[in-house]
Amino acid sequence: MRLLQSEEELKNLIASDDWMMSILSTVENLQLPDWWICAGIIRSKVWDYLHNKEERTPIADIDVIYFDKENLAEEVEKQYEQELRKLSPNEPWSVKNQARMHVLNGSKPYQSAVDGISHFPEIPTAIGVKLSDGVLEIAAPYGIHLLGAGIVEPTSFYLENKYAYAIYRQRIQQKQWHLCWPELKIHLQ
């Protein structure tokens, strides 16, 4: 299995993917506050690369997050999804304001979108990317080492909280990632 060892390698991998760059450009056009594309779209791209897959593994959705503590209405997220569907109608958009997502985890309010990313269940999912004036930026609160090595571990919030860890275990069982990417090293306690 190949490795992906640096943020620069990750940026190059994303930059070489016309579809991902189109997705990023589409979201950049909305000018959401503190926005990122995150989770599965990036994780799957990297794991496909690690496993030498030539065909893109289908994803359930494109997670777009932003941070706006001034407007917490879920309806606003749905409006952003509609705007994205108008710009790119064939994509499975999912938009979430991280200023309200802490409630789902039972944690303290997040301070930014990247703080929200740091509370995602798995380290290789806790990753974001965005375009700022055409320049790729990476948000990796835990770094990219585990993602780039095909290692799945829970983030610190899920590791330290018994209830949250049960959610991590359930996600691992539901996602069945090892069937698509057999060389992953998935850690369970």
N, C-alpha and C positions, 0 to 999 in steps of 0.2 A: 504494500500500500504506500502510495506517495504521502508526503507531508506538505503542509503549508505552514511556514514558520514565522512570517512577519506580516505586519499590517500592510506593508508595501506590496508584498505578494498577493494579499487579499484584494487590495485596490486594483492591481493589475488584472487579477482574475475577473473582477466585476467589470472593469473598464473594457475588457475584451468581449463582453457579452452584450450585444446590441439590444436584446430584449430587456435586460436588467437596466441598462442605461436609459432606455425609453421609459421604463417604469419610474426611475428616479427623476427624470426630467419632467414627467407628467405631474408627479407630486410636488416637485419644486415650484411648478407654475401656480399652485394653490397658495403658496406663501403662508403656510400654517406656522403658528408660533412653536419654536423648539421642536421641529418635526424630525422623524426618522422612519425609514423602512427597516423592519427588524424581523428577527426570529426565523421562521421556516424558510423564507425565500433565500436568505443568506446561508443558513445552515445546510439546506439541501444543495445549494450550488457548490459549497465547499466539499460536502460529503460525496457528491457526484464526481468532483475533481479527484478526491482521494482514491476513489474506486475506479478511476479511469473510464467513467461512463461517458459515452458519446451523446446519448439522448438525455435531455433534461427530465428529471423525475418530476412528475406532476405534483403541484402543491395545492393544498385545500384553500388557501387564501393568501392574500398579500397584506401583511400586517403593517399598517401605517399608524404611527403614534405621534402625538403632539402633547404639549403641555400648556394649558390655559386655565388658570385657577379663577379667572374672572367669569367664565361661562362653563358651568359644569353640566349643562343639559345634554342628555343622551341624544336628543333630537338633533343637536348641532353635529354630532358625529355622523348621523344618518344623512344630513344635508351634504357633508363633505364626501361621503361615499357616493351620493348621487352625482355630485360634481365630477368626481373621478370617473364614474361610469359614463358620463357624457363625453369626457375627454378620451377615455379608453374603455369602451363598452364590453369588451370580451374578457376582462380581468376580474378575478374574485376579490374585490376590495373589502377590507375590514379596517375601520378607522376607530381608534380609541384615544380619548383624552386621559393621559396618565395622572392628571390632577384629581381624578375621581376613582382611579382603579385600585388604590390602596384598600378601599372598602372590601373588595373581593378577597384580599389576602389577610385582612384583619391586622394590618400593620399601620404604622404612623403615616400621615400624609407624605407623599413624595414631594421632593423639592424641585424636580426637573424631570424631563422625559428620560434622561440617562439614569436617574435614580429609579425610575419605574423599570427600566431595562434590567437594572441590578437585582430586581425582585422577581424576575422571570424564573420559572422552575429549574431549568437546566443551564449549566454554564455555556454549552455550545449554542443555546437558543438566546442567551443574553448578549445579543450583538445587534448593533444598528449601523446603518449606512445612510448617508444623504449627500446631495449635491448642494454646494454653496457657490453660486456664480460659476458653475461648471467644474468645480473642484470636489473630488470625492473626500468625504470625511468618514471616519470610523469611530463608533462608540463601543468600546469593549471594556466594561467595568472589571472583568476578570481576565482580561487579555485574550489573545486568540490561540494560545498554546493548545488547550484541550480541543477546541474546535478543529484546529489544523492538524491534530494528531488522531482525530476520530475517537476521542474519549468523552463519554457522557457521565457527568457528575452533577449532583444538585448544587444550586447556588447556596450561599451561606444561610439565607433566610429559610430555605426549605430543609437544609441539613439540621439546623438548630431548633426547629419547631416540629414537634411530633405530628401535629395535625397536618402541617404543610408537607412534611416528608411523605405522609400517606398519599397526598395528591401527586407528588413526584413519582412514587412507585406506580400509582394508577396510570399516570400518563405514559410511563415506560411500557406498561402492559398493553395499553390501548394503541399506542403509536406503532408498535411492532417494527421499529426502525431496523432491527437486525435482519429482517427479511429482505429489505431493499438494499441495505448496506451491511453485508455480512461481516466485514472486518472491524466494525465498531467495537469498542471496549466499553460496555455499559456497566456502571458501578451501582450495585444495590447493597444495602446493609441488612 
